[in-house]
Amino acid sequence: MIVCQWLLTFLLAFLSLGCGNYFHSNEAWKSAIVNQTSKLGYRNWIVISEASFPAQSRQGVRQMTASAEIPEVVDYVMNTLEQTQAVSPKVYLTRELRSVENDFAPGIDEYRQKIEGSLHGHEVTELEQQSLMTLLEDASRSYNVLVIRTPTALPYTTVFLELQPGYWDADSEQRLRDQIQRERMQKISLPIP
């Protein structure tokens, strides 16, 4: 009887530890994202990928796994990036995504609705997946890339985020370049004394 009580106590303790670690590990990806994104800046990329996304072997590519589906992970990444003024994401989706039919990929229509809300109103640029992979490969030669693999099993659902300066946009950069060019032209056109 004592052996049975001891065995039962041991078994319950063992199972409770296992469940505690299971629930903790399901949320560990969130703190990992906060940790990893705090190390990224201008020209770095974040990829929130479907389950079949290829593992990357290039130096400078960090990979992690999230236990949530792409829309939830994208929402969390966007919230994390919005808490900093350092960077702002330029969002890319695959052009193929809009053509995938629900008959061939059940759940894709619901995914498209969810991902739209997860992007927090950011403008989306669509490119073919191969073009995005080429951009990613080029970027990873010089800049860090964070790949967050999810269990999402729908084709062409990977979300690509190219980080831009959060406090300096493309219009500001163009105005600066125009001003520098005007100043350069003024110096050239000055008469020689």
C-alpha positions, 0 to 999 in steps of 0.5 A, spaced: 500 500 500 505 504 501 509 502 495 502 504 491 502 511 494 509 512 493 508 510 486 502 514 485 505 520 488 511 520 484 507 519 477 503 525 479 509 529 480 512 527 474 506 528 470 505 535 473 512 537 471 512 535 464 505 539 463 508 545 466 514 545 461 509 543 456 505 550 457 512 554 458 515 551 452 509 553 448 510 561 450 517 561 450 517 563 442 514 570 445 520 571 449 525 569 444 522 573 439 523 579 443 530 577 445 532 576 437 528 582 434 531 587 439 538 585 436 535 587 429 536 593 425 535 597 418 536 592 412 535 586 417 529 581 415 524 577 419 521 571 416 515 568 419 515 561 415 510 555 413 512 548 416 516 546 409 520 553 409 527 550 407 532 550 413 538 556 412 545 554 412 548 561 411 552 564 416 547 570 419 541 567 418 538 565 425 532 560 426 527 559 431 521 555 432 514 558 434 508 553 436 503 558 433 500 559 426 503 564 422 497 570 423 498 569 431 506 570 430 506 575 425 501 579 430 506 578 435 512 580 431 508 586 429 506 588 436 514 587 438 516 592 432 511 597 434 514 598 441 520 601 438 522 607 434 528 604 431 525 599 425 519 599 421 517 593 417 516 593 409 511 587 408 512 582 403 507 576 401 508 571 396 504 573 389 502 566 389 498 566 395 492 570 392 491 564 387 491 558 391 484 555 391 481 553 398 479 547 394 486 545 394 489 548 400 483 547 405 483 553 410 487 558 405 481 563 405 480 563 412 488 564 413 488 570 408 482 573 412 487 572 419 493 575 416 490 581 413 488 583 420 495 581 423 499 586 419 496 592 423 494 596 416 501 595 413 502 596 406 503 589 403 508 588 397 507 582 393 512 578 389 513 571 387 516 566 392 522 565 388 524 573 387 523 573 395 527 567 396 533 571 392 532 577 396 533 574 402 539 570 400 542 577 397 540 580 404 543 574 408 550 575 405 551 582 409 545 582 414 542 578 419 536 574 417 531 571 423 527 565 420 521 563 425 518 557 423 511 555 424 507 549 424 502 552 419 501 547 413 498 552 407 502 553 401 505 560 399 503 563 406 510 565 409 511 572 411 517 576 409 519 583 413 524 587 411 526 592 416 527 599 415 529 605 419 523 607 424 525 614 424 527 616 417 522 614 411 523 613 404 520 620 403 525 623 408 531 620 404 529 622 398 528 629 400 535 629 403 538 626 397 535 632 393 538 637 397 545 634 397 544 634 389 542 641 389 548 643 394 553 639 389 550 643 383 550 650 386 558 649 388 559 646 381 556 652 378 559 658 382 564 662 378 571 661 379 575 667 383 
